Amino acid sequence: MTLLETKALNAGYGPLQILWNIDFKVEEKSVTALIGANGAGKTTLIKVLTGLLKPYSGHVFFKGVDVTGYPAHRMRQMGLSLVPEGRRLFPNLTVMDNLLMGAYMLRRQDEFEERLEIVLELFPVLKERRNQPARLLSGGEAQMLAIARALITPSDLLIVDEPSSGLAPKLVDLIFKKLEELRETGLTILVVDQFVDRALSISDTAYVMENGKIAIQGPSTEVANNEHLKKTYLGL
């Protein structure tokens, strides 16, 4: 079942068009990779999907509903969560307080406690650091906190924007392992990253963006063997 879809999407900033006729799908209970170089249009597409930017034309569908132009808070209410590039934590707040900031949609204390138990089980290091300011976390721990904050409210789709940004290779492996664990819970994930080989290794379907257009798409195993991709992004 298709969870998220765009049809003939065009978008940009004022007169500067960035996205050109984007057709894009995320299937339920799968991992989809969106890859491409800086300036390819990935960030603009994520802004449209999450309600941070209205498209010029075309449509966005989520759970079968035409959500084109819906604001970000409404997309969040529908079950779409974003882990933004750069994590955007509150550095002087504790781990627990950062999680509380992500729980603003939960109405009851028992709901929060239930969700807290789930995310701390997924990321046990955060339980150990729960009273520590976020600024003292390692890069990998901070990324885990950003993911946990997004998941503290129940989500149907998790969009993770550049999870490997600023991390050492060993920590990149750790974060992608955590994304694989989340996949096993049945969560649908869209991972946006320049770390092409890792993104392809955990995903079912991949889209490669170039100059605001979808240049390559298909099953990740096929995309990984695309000669243009290997030459341009993997140096092979």
C-alpha positions as CSV (number, residue, x, y, z in Angstrom):
1,M,0.0,0.0,0.0
2,T,1.3,3.5,-0.9
3,L,1.6,5.6,2.2
4,L,3.0,8.8,0.7
5,E,2.9,9.9,-2.9
6,T,3.5,13.0,-5.0
7,K,2.2,13.6,-8.5
8,A,3.7,16.1,-11.0
9,L,5.1,18.2,-8.1
10,N,6.7,21.5,-8.9
11,A,8.0,23.8,-6.2
12,G,10.6,26.4,-5.3
13,Y,11.1,29.8,-3.7
14,G,9.5,32.8,-5.3
15,P,10.5,32.8,-9.0
16,L,13.3,30.2,-8.4
17,Q,11.9,26.8,-9.3
18,I,13.8,23.9,-7.6
19,L,11.5,20.8,-8.2
20,W,10.4,19.8,-11.6
21,N,7.5,17.4,-12.1
22,I,8.3,15.1,-9.2
23,D,6.6,11.7,-9.1
24,F,7.6,9.9,-5.9
25,K,6.2,7.1,-3.7
26,V,6.8,5.7,-0.2
27,E,5.3,2.3,0.4
28,E,3.9,1.3,3.8
29,K,6.2,-0.7,6.1
30,S,9.2,-0.1,3.8
31,V,12.4,1.9,3.8
32,T,12.8,4.4,0.9
33,A,16.0,6.2,0.2
34,L,16.2,9.6,-1.3
35,I,19.7,10.4,-2.4
36,G,21.6,13.0,-4.3
37,A,24.3,15.7,-4.1
38,N,23.9,19.0,-2.3
39,G,21.6,21.3,-4.3
40,A,19.8,18.4,-6.0
41,G,16.5,19.4,-4.5
42,K,16.2,16.9,-1.6
43,T,15.7,19.5,1.1
44,T,13.0,21.3,-0.9
45,L,11.1,18.1,-1.5
46,I,11.2,17.3,2.2
47,K,9.9,20.7,3.0
48,V,6.9,20.2,0.7
49,L,6.2,16.7,2.1
50,T,6.3,17.9,5.7
51,G,4.1,21.0,5.0
52,L,6.9,23.6,5.4
53,L,6.6,24.7,1.8
54,K,3.6,24.9,-0.5
55,P,4.2,23.6,-4.0
56,Y,3.6,25.6,-7.2
57,S,1.5,22.8,-8.6
58,G,1.0,19.1,-8.4
59,H,-0.3,17.0,-5.5
60,V,0.9,15.3,-2.3
61,F,-1.1,12.4,-0.9
62,F,-0.7,10.9,2.5
63,K,-2.7,7.8,3.6
64,G,-4.8,8.3,0.5
65,V,-5.7,11.9,1.4
66,D,-4.8,14.9,-0.8
67,V,-2.8,16.9,1.7
68,T,-1.3,19.4,-0.8
69,G,-0.7,22.6,1.0
70,Y,-1.4,21.2,4.5
71,P,0.7,23.1,7.2
72,A,3.4,21.2,9.1
73,H,1.4,20.8,12.3
74,R,-1.4,19.2,10.5
75,M,0.9,16.7,8.8
76,R,2.3,15.9,12.2
77,Q,-1.2,15.3,13.5
78,M,-1.7,12.8,10.6
79,G,1.3,10.8,11.7
80,L,4.2,12.2,9.7
81,S,7.4,12.8,11.8
82,L,10.6,14.6,10.7
83,V,14.1,14.2,12.1
84,P,15.6,17.4,10.7
85,E,19.1,17.8,9.3
86,G,21.4,19.0,12.1
87,R,19.1,17.4,14.7
88,R,18.0,20.8,16.1
89,L,18.0,19.8,19.8
90,F,17.6,22.1,22.7
91,P,21.3,22.0,23.9
92,N,20.7,23.3,27.4
93,L,17.7,21.1,28.1
94,T,18.1,17.6,29.4
95,V,17.5,14.5,27.4
96,M,14.2,14.1,29.2
97,D,13.1,17.7,28.5
98,N,14.0,17.3,24.8
99,L,11.7,14.3,24.7
100,L,9.0,16.2,26.5
101,M,9.3,18.9,23.8
102,G,8.4,16.3,21.2
103,A,5.4,15.0,23.2
104,Y,3.3,18.2,22.9
105,M,0.6,16.3,21.1
106,L,0.1,13.7,23.8
107,R,-2.8,14.6,26.1
108,R,-2.3,12.2,29.0
109,Q,0.6,11.5,31.3
110,D,0.1,7.7,30.8
111,E,0.4,8.2,27.1
112,F,3.8,9.9,27.5
113,E,5.0,7.3,29.9
114,E,4.0,4.5,27.5
115,R,5.8,6.2,24.5
116,L,8.8,7.0,26.7
117,E,9.2,3.4,27.6
118,I,9.1,2.4,23.9
119,V,11.8,5.0,22.8
120,L,14.1,4.3,25.7
121,E,13.9,0.6,24.9
122,L,14.9,1.4,21.3
123,F,17.7,3.8,22.5
124,P,18.8,2.5,26.0
125,V,21.8,5.0,26.1
126,L,19.2,7.8,26.4
127,K,17.9,6.2,29.6
128,E,21.4,6.5,31.0
129,R,21.7,10.1,29.9
130,R,18.2,11.2,30.7
131,N,19.2,13.9,33.2
132,Q,22.2,15.1,31.1
133,P,22.0,18.3,29.0
134,A,21.8,17.5,25.3
135,R,24.9,19.6,24.6
136,L,27.0,16.9,26.4
137,L,25.9,14.1,24.2
138,S,28.1,12.6,21.5
139,G,27.1,13.0,17.9
140,G,25.7,9.6,17.7
141,E,23.7,10.0,21.0
142,A,22.4,13.4,19.8
143,Q,21.1,11.8,16.6
144,M,19.4,9.0,18.6
145,L,17.8,11.7,20.7
146,A,16.5,13.5,17.6
147,I,15.0,10.3,16.3
148,A,13.5,9.4,19.8
149,R,12.0,12.9,20.0
150,A,10.3,12.4,16.6
151,L,8.9,9.0,17.7
152,I,7.7,10.0,21.2
153,T,4.4,10.8,19.5
154,P,3.1,7.8,17.5
155,S,4.1,8.0,13.8
156,D,3.2,6.2,10.6
157,L,6.0,7.7,8.6
158,L,9.4,8.8,9.8
159,I,11.5,11.1,7.6
160,V,15.1,11.2,8.6
161,D,17.0,14.0,6.9
162,E,20.8,13.5,6.6
163,P,21.3,11.2,9.6
164,S,25.0,10.7,8.8
165,S,25.7,14.4,8.8
166,G,28.8,15.3,10.9
167,L,29.2,11.7,12.2
168,A,32.3,9.5,12.1
169,P,31.9,6.3,10.0
170,K,31.5,4.1,13.0
171,L,28.7,6.3,14.3
172,V,27.1,6.3,10.9
173,D,27.0,2.5,11.0
174,L,25.4,2.7,14.5
175,I,22.6,5.1,13.4
176,F,21.8,3.1,10.3
177,K,21.7,-0.1,12.4
178,K,19.1,1.7,14.6
179,L,17.1,2.6,11.5
180,E,17.1,-1.1,10.5
181,E,15.8,-2.0,14.0
182,L,13.0,0.6,13.6
183,R,12.2,-0.9,10.2
184,E,11.7,-4.3,11.9
185,T,9.0,-2.8,14.1
186,G,6.9,-2.1,11.0
187,L,7.6,1.6,10.9
188,T,7.7,3.2,7.4
189,I,10.9,5.2,6.9
190,L,12.1,7.7,4.3
191,V,15.8,8.3,4.7
192,V,17.5,11.2,3.0
193,D,21.2,11.0,2.8
194,Q,24.4,11.6,0.8
195,F,25.9,8.4,2.3
196,V,24.7,6.6,-0.8
197,D,25.9,3.0,-0.1
198,R,24.5,2.9,3.4
199,A,21.2,4.4,2.4
200,L,20.9,1.9,-0.4
201,S,21.9,-1.0,1.9
202,I,18.9,-0.6,4.3
203,S,16.3,0.5,1.8
204,D,13.8,-1.3,-0.4
205,T,13.3,1.5,-3.0
206,A,15.6,4.3,-3.9
207,Y,15.2,7.6,-5.8
208,V,18.2,9.7,-7.0
209,M,17.7,13.4,-7.5
210,E,19.7,15.6,-9.8
211,N,18.9,19.2,-10.7
212,G,15.5,19.1,-9.1
213,K,14.3,16.0,-11.0
214,I,14.2,12.3,-10.3
215,A,17.1,10.9,-12.4
216,I,17.0,7.3,-11.2
217,Q,14.4,5.2,-9.4
218,G,13.6,1.6,-8.6
219,P,14.4,-1.2,-6.2
220,S,17.5,-0.3,-4.2
221,T,19.4,-3.4,-5.4
222,E,18.9,-2.3,-9.1
223,V,19.7,1.4,-8.3
224,A,22.9,0.3,-6.6
225,N,24.0,-1.4,-9.9
226,N,23.2,1.6,-12.1
227,E,26.3,2.6,-14.0
228,H,25.6,6.4,-13.7
229,L,25.1,6.2,-10.0
230,K,28.3,4.1,-9.4
231,K,30.4,6.5,-11.5
232,T,28.9,9.7,-10.1
233,Y,28.3,8.9,-6.4
234,L,30.5,5.9,-5.6
235,G,33.5,6.7,-7.7
236,L,33.5,3.2,-9.3
